[in-house]
Amino acid sequence: MGFTVAIVGRPNVGKSTLFNRLVGRRAAIVDPTPGVTRDWREAEGHIGPLRFKVIDTAGLEEAEPDTLTGRMQHQTSRALARSDVVLFVVDGLSGLTPLDRHFARALRRQPVPIVLVVNKAEGRRGASGAYEAHELGIGEPLTISAEHGLGLDALYDVLAPYETEAEEAAPAVAEGPLDIVVIGRPNVGKSTLVNRLLGEDRMLTGPEPGVTRDAIATIGTFAGRAIRLVDTAGMRRRARVRDRLEQLSVHVGREALMLANVAVLVVDALQPLDNQELVLAGLVEEEGRALVLAINKWDLVPDRALTLRGIRDTLERSLQQLKGVRVVTLSALTGRGVEKLLPTVIEAYEVWNRKISTPKLNRWLATQVEEHAPPAAGTGRIKLRYMVQTKGRPPTFILFGSRVDALPESYRRFLVNRLRRDFELPGTPIRMTFRKSRNPYADAPA
């Protein structure tokens, strides 16, 4: 990406719709409710062959600095400082507002080039809004319809000169980005933790519940490895989620989990591991992702040994399908213990990718069957003949044998637990399926 484009404007002018159009997918929540976008978010954008980084920002509003809206505006200012060109979006249907004029004056004082974009410019009303936009004094307005994809050819012509001939050399990385999604209930410190990991106030934080609404991805590096950190909105029990925006936020968070390699489940140490967290951990296992538990606010816990023992007992009792899941205690606010988190995430990622050779697996299977044979099923015996690992991410195995459909669930769990123990696969989902061995004489002529 040779240059960076920021999209700014007052609420509900179509900034996130334009962001999604440039990214080529629904990367940001779009809703008529004002203030849906709070953090600025970035992604790879393109118009034809032109490639760039695009940033979606919160709607520009006047507010006191210590309010939520004021903090949102501070985040937008930081996004502007990182940009090479700014798209100032106004609404062609509703026409100019005093807020548009106010922020146009402020943007004219910025050292970054400004491109005036009149969105929703389809039809006669949109065209009249484009004429009115000349009053802002930011140059010739560019008319588009982000929803319908109109006017992008003209936007290409405007942005093409900003494409740099050579990008700065990127730091060498071991492999593709490691995707880490941070999940948890509202107000457990997810955004504060992401900011601490990044070493900057990248995510909007505050005491208000539900500050984060979207899934915000940020690229960084750790130990020579590229990482993509995704901060998500707090997830509550489905029965409590009635607000449409919260439903959208939870849906986007689940989509982020589906694309991740490792999920970091953040838990408040002062009220650890209620049923909602166990449900989220089960969701991680269901999606086949590696899991790390981050117990936040550890500095406020009076009896740490007792609390940690209670957490481990709950995991042992209620999270058998992720037996041995890694636990990191930390304080996102002070930074204490945070340095242990990413190394632990990488350990979990490596286990999630682990491959075991077929000879090793079959020697292991023979030992298990000899020491603990499958129970008899009716008048016949169940025979397990051989097994293979078909893939990692998560480790997935197929066992072949006779009458395997009669194998009790308890014996299947026994094999999974032994496999996890003997091949050191703690805290990662394991997929094990059973198939009937083919009889080589079944199709032979009589």
C-alpha positions as CSV (number, residue, x, y, z in Angstrom):
1,M,0.0,0.0,0.0
2,G,1.7,3.2,-1.2
3,F,-0.6,5.7,0.4
4,T,-3.3,6.1,3.0
5,V,-6.8,7.6,2.5
6,A,-9.0,8.7,5.4
7,I,-12.7,9.1,5.1
8,V,-14.2,11.9,7.3
9,G,-17.5,13.7,7.5
10,R,-20.5,14.3,9.9
11,P,-22.6,11.3,10.9
12,N,-24.7,9.4,8.4
13,V,-23.3,10.8,5.2
14,G,-22.3,7.3,4.0
15,K,-18.6,7.1,5.2
16,S,-18.8,3.4,6.2
17,T,-20.7,2.6,3.0
18,L,-17.9,4.2,0.9
19,F,-15.3,2.3,3.1
20,N,-17.0,-1.0,2.4
21,R,-17.2,-0.2,-1.3
22,L,-13.5,0.6,-1.5
23,V,-12.6,-2.5,0.6
24,G,-14.8,-4.7,-1.6
25,R,-16.7,-6.3,1.3
26,R,-18.8,-5.5,4.3
27,A,-15.9,-4.6,6.6
28,A,-17.8,-2.0,8.7
29,I,-21.3,-1.9,10.2
30,V,-23.6,0.3,8.2
31,D,-26.8,1.5,10.0
32,P,-28.9,4.7,9.9
33,T,-28.3,5.2,13.6
34,P,-25.9,8.1,14.1
35,G,-22.5,7.3,15.7
36,V,-22.3,3.6,14.7
37,T,-18.6,4.0,13.9
38,R,-16.6,5.0,17.0
39,D,-13.1,3.8,16.5
40,W,-11.3,4.5,13.3
41,R,-10.7,1.3,11.3
42,E,-8.4,0.5,8.5
43,A,-8.3,-2.1,5.7
44,E,-6.8,-2.6,2.2
45,G,-8.8,-0.7,-0.4
46,H,-8.7,-0.6,-4.2
47,I,-10.2,0.9,-7.2
48,G,-9.2,-1.2,-10.2
49,P,-5.4,-1.6,-10.1
50,L,-5.0,1.2,-7.6
51,R,-4.1,-0.1,-4.1
52,F,-4.1,1.9,-0.9
53,K,-4.9,1.8,2.8
54,V,-8.3,3.2,3.6
55,I,-9.4,4.5,7.1
56,D,-13.0,4.8,8.2
57,T,-13.6,7.3,11.0
58,A,-16.2,8.4,13.5
59,G,-18.7,11.1,12.4
60,L,-17.4,14.6,13.0
61,E,-19.4,16.3,15.8
62,E,-18.7,19.1,18.2
63,A,-18.2,17.9,21.8
64,E,-16.2,18.4,25.0
65,P,-12.9,16.5,25.0
66,D,-13.7,14.4,28.1
67,T,-17.0,13.0,26.6
68,L,-17.3,9.9,24.6
69,T,-18.0,11.9,21.5
70,G,-14.9,14.1,22.3
71,R,-12.7,11.0,22.6
72,M,-14.1,9.8,19.3
73,Q,-13.0,13.0,17.6
74,H,-9.6,12.7,19.1
75,Q,-9.3,9.2,17.5
76,T,-10.4,10.8,14.2
77,S,-7.7,13.5,14.5
78,R,-5.1,10.7,15.0
79,A,-6.3,9.0,11.9
80,L,-6.0,12.2,9.9
81,A,-2.4,12.6,11.0
82,R,-1.6,9.2,9.5
83,S,-3.2,9.9,6.1
84,D,-1.8,11.1,2.8
85,V,-5.2,12.3,1.5
86,V,-8.6,12.9,3.1
87,L,-12.0,12.3,1.5
88,F,-14.4,14.8,3.2
89,V,-17.8,13.3,2.5
90,V,-21.1,15.4,2.5
91,D,-24.6,14.2,1.8
92,G,-25.9,15.3,-1.6
93,L,-29.5,14.5,-0.7
94,S,-29.8,16.5,2.5
95,G,-27.6,19.3,1.4
96,L,-25.0,21.2,3.4
97,T,-25.5,21.7,7.2
98,P,-23.8,24.1,9.6
99,L,-21.8,21.1,10.8
100,D,-20.5,20.5,7.3
101,R,-19.4,24.2,7.0
102,H,-17.8,24.2,10.5
103,F,-15.7,21.1,9.8
104,A,-14.8,22.3,6.3
105,R,-13.2,25.4,7.9
106,A,-11.3,23.1,10.3
107,L,-10.1,20.7,7.5
108,R,-8.8,23.6,5.4
109,R,-6.3,24.3,8.1
110,Q,-5.0,20.7,8.0
111,P,-1.7,20.1,6.1
112,V,-3.2,17.0,4.4
113,P,-4.8,17.3,0.9
114,I,-8.6,17.3,1.1
115,V,-10.9,15.9,-1.6
116,L,-14.5,17.0,-1.3
117,V,-16.9,14.0,-2.0
118,V,-20.6,14.5,-2.5
119,N,-22.2,11.1,-1.7
120,K,-25.8,10.0,-2.6
121,A,-25.5,12.2,-5.7
122,E,-27.7,10.0,-7.9
123,G,-30.8,11.8,-9.2
124,R,-31.8,15.5,-9.4
125,R,-31.6,16.1,-5.6
126,G,-28.1,14.7,-5.4
127,A,-27.0,16.9,-8.3
128,S,-28.3,20.1,-6.6
129,G,-26.4,19.1,-3.5
130,A,-23.2,18.9,-5.6
131,Y,-23.7,22.5,-6.8
132,E,-24.2,23.7,-3.2
133,A,-21.0,21.9,-2.1
134,H,-18.9,24.6,-4.0
135,E,-19.7,26.9,-1.1
136,L,-17.3,25.0,1.2
137,G,-14.3,26.3,-0.7
138,I,-12.5,23.0,-0.8
139,G,-12.3,22.8,-4.6
140,E,-14.3,21.0,-7.2
141,P,-16.7,18.5,-5.6
142,L,-16.6,14.9,-6.7
143,T,-20.0,13.3,-7.0
144,I,-20.5,9.6,-6.2
145,S,-23.0,7.1,-5.0
146,A,-21.2,4.8,-2.6
147,E,-24.2,2.5,-2.3
148,H,-24.5,2.0,-6.0
149,G,-20.8,2.2,-6.9
150,L,-21.2,5.3,-9.1
151,G,-18.4,7.8,-9.6
152,L,-15.6,5.5,-8.6
153,D,-13.8,6.1,-12.0
154,A,-13.6,9.8,-11.2
155,L,-12.4,9.0,-7.6
156,Y,-9.7,6.8,-9.2
157,D,-8.4,9.7,-11.3
158,V,-8.2,11.9,-8.2
159,L,-6.4,9.4,-6.0
160,A,-4.0,8.0,-8.6
161,P,-1.4,10.8,-8.3
162,Y,-1.0,9.9,-4.6
163,E,0.3,6.4,-5.4
164,T,4.0,6.3,-4.6
165,E,6.5,4.7,-6.9
166,A,8.2,2.7,-4.1
167,E,7.0,1.8,-0.7
168,E,9.2,1.8,2.4
169,A,10.8,-1.6,3.0
170,A,8.6,-3.6,5.4
171,P,10.3,-5.5,8.3
172,A,11.0,-9.1,7.5
173,V,8.4,-11.4,9.0
174,A,8.5,-15.1,9.5
175,E,5.2,-15.8,7.7
176,G,1.7,-14.4,7.0
177,P,-0.1,-12.4,9.6
178,L,-1.2,-14.3,12.8
179,D,-4.8,-13.3,13.2
180,I,-5.8,-12.8,16.9
181,V,-9.3,-11.8,17.9
182,V,-10.0,-10.4,21.3
183,I,-13.4,-11.3,22.7
184,G,-15.3,-11.1,26.0
185,R,-18.2,-9.6,27.8
186,P,-18.7,-5.8,27.8
187,N,-16.3,-3.7,29.9
188,V,-13.8,-6.4,30.8
189,G,-10.9,-4.3,29.3
190,K,-10.6,-5.7,25.8
191,S,-9.8,-2.4,24.1
192,T,-7.5,-1.3,26.9
193,L,-5.6,-4.6,26.5
194,V,-5.3,-4.1,22.7
195,N,-4.0,-0.6,23.2
196,R,-1.4,-1.9,25.7
197,L,-0.2,-4.6,23.3
198,L,0.1,-2.0,20.5
199,G,1.8,0.5,22.8
200,E,-0.6,3.3,21.8
201,D,-4.1,4.5,22.4
202,R,-5.3,3.0,19.1
203,M,-8.7,1.8,20.4
204,L,-11.4,4.1,21.9
205,T,-11.9,3.2,25.6
206,G,-14.0,4.6,28.4
207,P,-16.3,3.7,31.3
208,E,-19.4,3.7,29.2
209,P,-20.7,0.2,28.3
210,G,-20.5,-0.8,24.7
211,V,-17.9,1.8,23.5
212,T,-16.6,-0.7,20.9
213,R,-19.3,-1.5,18.4
214,D,-17.4,-2.9,15.4
215,A,-14.6,-5.4,14.9
216,I,-11.5,-3.2,14.6
217,A,-8.4,-4.8,13.0
218,T,-4.8,-3.4,13.5
219,I,-1.6,-4.7,12.0
220,G,1.6,-5.0,14.0
221,T,4.6,-7.2,14.5
222,F,5.9,-9.3,17.4
223,A,9.2,-11.2,17.4
224,G,9.6,-10.8,13.7
225,R,6.1,-12.1,13.0
226,A,3.2,-10.0,11.5
227,I,0.1,-10.0,13.7
228,R,-3.4,-8.8,13.1
229,L,-5.2,-7.8,16.3
230,V,-9.0,-7.6,16.1
231,D,-10.8,-5.8,18.9
232,T,-14.5,-6.8,19.1
233,A,-17.6,-5.5,20.8
234,G,-18.6,-7.0,24.1
235,M,-20.8,-10.2,23.7
236,R,-23.6,-10.8,26.1
237,R,-26.2,-13.6,26.4
238,R,-28.4,-13.7,23.3
239,A,-31.5,-13.3,25.4
240,R,-30.2,-9.9,26.6
241,V,-29.3,-8.6,23.2
242,R,-32.4,-6.7,22.0
243,D,-30.9,-3.6,20.5
244,R,-30.4,-4.0,16.7
245,L,-27.0,-2.3,16.7
246,E,-25.8,-4.7,19.4
247,Q,-27.0,-7.6,17.4
248,L,-25.0,-6.3,14.4
249,S,-22.0,-5.9,16.7
250,V,-22.2,-9.5,18.0
251,H,-22.6,-10.8,14.4
252,V,-19.5,-8.9,13.2
253,G,-17.6,-10.2,16.3
254,R,-18.5,-13.8,15.4
255,E,-17.4,-13.2,11.8
256,A,-14.1,-12.0,13.1
257,L,-13.8,-15.1,15.2
258,M,-14.4,-17.3,12.2
259,L,-11.5,-15.6,10.4
260,A,-9.1,-15.7,13.3
261,N,-6.3,-18.2,14.2
262,V,-6.3,-17.6,18.0
263,A,-9.0,-16.1,20.2
264,V,-8.0,-14.3,23.4
265,L,-11.0,-14.4,25.8
266,V,-10.7,-11.5,28.3
267,V,-12.2,-12.2,31.7
268,D,-12.6,-9.7,34.6
269,A,-10.6,-11.2,37.5
270,L,-13.1,-9.7,40.0
271,Q,-16.0,-11.7,38.5
272,P,-14.3,-14.6,36.7
273,L,-15.8,-17.2,34.4
274,D,-19.5,-16.9,34.6
275,N,-21.7,-18.9,32.2
276,Q,-21.4,-16.3,29.5
277,E,-17.6,-16.7,29.3
278,L,-17.9,-20.5,29.2
279,V,-20.4,-20.1,26.3
280,L,-17.9,-17.9,24.5
281,A,-15.1,-20.4,25.1
282,G,-17.4,-23.1,23.7
283,L,-18.0,-20.9,20.6
284,V,-14.3,-20.7,20.1
285,E,-14.1,-24.5,20.2
286,E,-17.0,-24.9,17.9
287,E,-15.3,-22.6,15.3
288,G,-12.1,-24.7,15.7
289,R,-9.9,-21.8,16.9
290,A,-7.1,-21.9,19.5
291,L,-8.0,-20.3,22.8
292,V,-6.0,-18.3,25.4
293,L,-7.7,-16.9,28.6
294,A,-6.5,-13.4,29.6
295,I,-7.6,-12.8,33.2
296,N,-7.6,-9.0,33.4
297,K,-7.5,-6.6,36.4
298,W,-5.3,-9.1,38.3
299,D,-3.8,-6.3,40.3
300,L,-7.1,-5.8,42.1
301,V,-7.5,-9.4,43.2
302,P,-7.0,-9.8,47.0
303,D,-6.4,-13.5,47.2
304,R,-4.8,-14.5,43.9
305,A,-4.0,-18.1,44.7
306,L,-7.6,-18.8,45.7
307,T,-8.9,-17.0,42.6
308,L,-6.6,-18.8,40.2
309,R,-7.5,-22.2,41.8
310,G,-11.2,-21.4,41.3
311,I,-10.6,-20.5,37.6
312,R,-8.7,-23.7,36.9
313,D,-11.3,-25.8,38.7
314,T,-14.1,-24.2,36.7
315,L,-12.1,-24.9,33.5
316,E,-11.5,-28.5,34.4
317,R,-15.1,-29.1,35.2
318,S,-16.9,-27.1,32.5
319,L,-14.5,-26.9,29.6
320,Q,-13.4,-30.5,29.0
321,Q,-13.4,-30.0,25.2
322,L,-10.5,-27.5,25.6
323,K,-8.6,-29.3,28.4
324,G,-5.4,-27.6,29.3
325,V,-6.3,-24.2,27.9
326,R,-3.6,-21.6,28.6
327,V,-4.3,-18.9,31.2
328,V,-2.5,-15.6,31.5
329,T,-3.1,-13.2,34.5
330,L,-2.4,-9.5,33.7
331,S,-3.5,-5.9,34.2
332,A,-4.2,-4.1,30.9
333,L,-4.4,-0.8,32.7
334,T,-0.9,-1.0,34.4
335,G,0.7,-3.3,31.8
336,R,1.8,-5.8,34.5
337,G,1.8,-9.4,33.0
338,V,0.8,-8.2,29.5
339,E,4.3,-9.2,28.2
340,K,3.4,-12.9,28.7
341,L,0.3,-12.8,26.5
342,L,1.7,-12.7,23.0
343,P,4.3,-15.5,23.6
344,T,1.4,-17.6,25.1
345,V,-0.7,-16.9,22.0
346,I,2.1,-18.0,19.7
347,E,2.5,-21.2,21.7
348,A,-1.3,-21.9,21.4
349,Y,-1.0,-21.1,17.6
350,E,1.8,-23.6,17.2
351,V,-0.1,-26.3,18.9
352,W,-3.2,-25.5,16.8
353,N,-1.0,-26.1,13.7
354,R,0.7,-29.3,15.0
355,K,1.1,-32.3,12.6
356,I,1.7,-35.9,13.8
357,S,3.1,-38.5,11.4
358,T,1.0,-41.5,10.5
359,P,3.5,-44.1,11.9
360,K,3.5,-42.4,15.3
361,L,-0.3,-42.2,15.4
362,N,-0.7,-45.9,14.6
363,R,1.9,-47.0,17.1
364,W,0.0,-44.9,19.6
365,L,-3.4,-46.3,18.6
366,A,-2.1,-49.9,18.9
367,T,-0.9,-49.1,22.5
368,Q,-4.3,-47.6,23.4
369,V,-6.3,-50.5,22.0
370,E,-4.0,-53.0,23.8
371,E,-4.2,-51.3,27.1
372,H,-7.9,-50.2,26.9
373,A,-9.8,-52.2,24.2
374,P,-13.0,-50.8,22.9
375,P,-16.1,-52.4,24.6
376,A,-18.0,-55.1,22.9
377,A,-21.0,-54.1,20.8
378,G,-23.8,-56.7,20.9
379,T,-22.4,-60.0,19.5
380,G,-19.4,-58.5,17.7
381,R,-16.3,-56.7,18.5
382,I,-15.3,-53.2,17.6
383,K,-11.9,-53.1,15.9
384,L,-9.9,-49.9,15.4
385,R,-7.4,-50.6,12.6
386,Y,-5.5,-47.4,11.8
387,M,-5.7,-43.6,11.9
388,V,-4.3,-40.6,10.0
389,Q,-4.2,-36.8,10.6
390,T,-5.9,-35.1,7.7
391,K,-5.0,-31.5,8.6
392,G,-4.1,-29.1,11.3
393,R,-5.8,-25.8,12.3
394,P,-7.3,-27.5,14.4
395,P,-5.7,-31.0,14.5
396,T,-8.1,-33.3,12.7
397,F,-7.9,-37.1,12.7
398,I,-9.8,-40.0,11.1
399,L,-9.9,-43.5,12.6
400,F,-10.8,-46.5,10.5
401,G,-12.2,-49.7,11.8
402,S,-15.1,-52.1,11.9
403,R,-18.5,-51.4,13.6
404,V,-17.2,-47.9,14.6
405,D,-20.8,-46.6,14.5
406,A,-21.3,-48.6,17.7
407,L,-18.4,-47.0,19.5
408,P,-19.6,-45.4,22.7
409,E,-19.1,-41.6,23.2
410,S,-17.2,-42.3,26.4
411,Y,-14.5,-44.2,24.4
412,R,-14.3,-41.5,21.8
413,R,-13.7,-39.0,24.6
414,F,-11.1,-41.3,26.1
415,L,-9.1,-41.4,22.8
416,V,-9.3,-37.6,22.4
417,N,-8.1,-37.0,26.0
418,R,-5.2,-39.5,25.6
419,L,-4.3,-38.0,22.3
420,R,-4.2,-34.5,23.8
421,R,-2.1,-35.8,26.7
422,D,0.4,-38.0,24.8
423,F,1.1,-35.6,21.9
424,E,0.9,-32.4,24.0
425,L,-2.1,-30.7,22.5
426,P,-3.4,-28.7,25.4
427,G,-6.2,-26.2,25.1
428,T,-6.8,-26.7,21.3
429,P,-9.9,-28.1,19.6
430,I,-9.4,-31.7,18.4
431,R,-11.5,-33.1,15.6
432,M,-11.8,-36.9,15.5
433,T,-14.1,-38.8,13.2
434,F,-14.6,-42.5,12.7
435,R,-15.0,-44.4,9.4
436,K,-15.8,-47.9,8.6
437,S,-12.9,-49.7,6.9
438,R,-13.7,-50.9,3.4
439,N,-13.8,-54.6,2.9
440,P,-11.5,-55.4,-0.1
441,Y,-13.4,-58.6,-0.9
442,A,-16.9,-57.0,-0.9
443,D,-16.9,-56.4,-4.6
444,A,-15.0,-59.6,-5.6
445,P,-16.9,-62.0,-8.0
446,A,-18.3,-65.1,-6.4
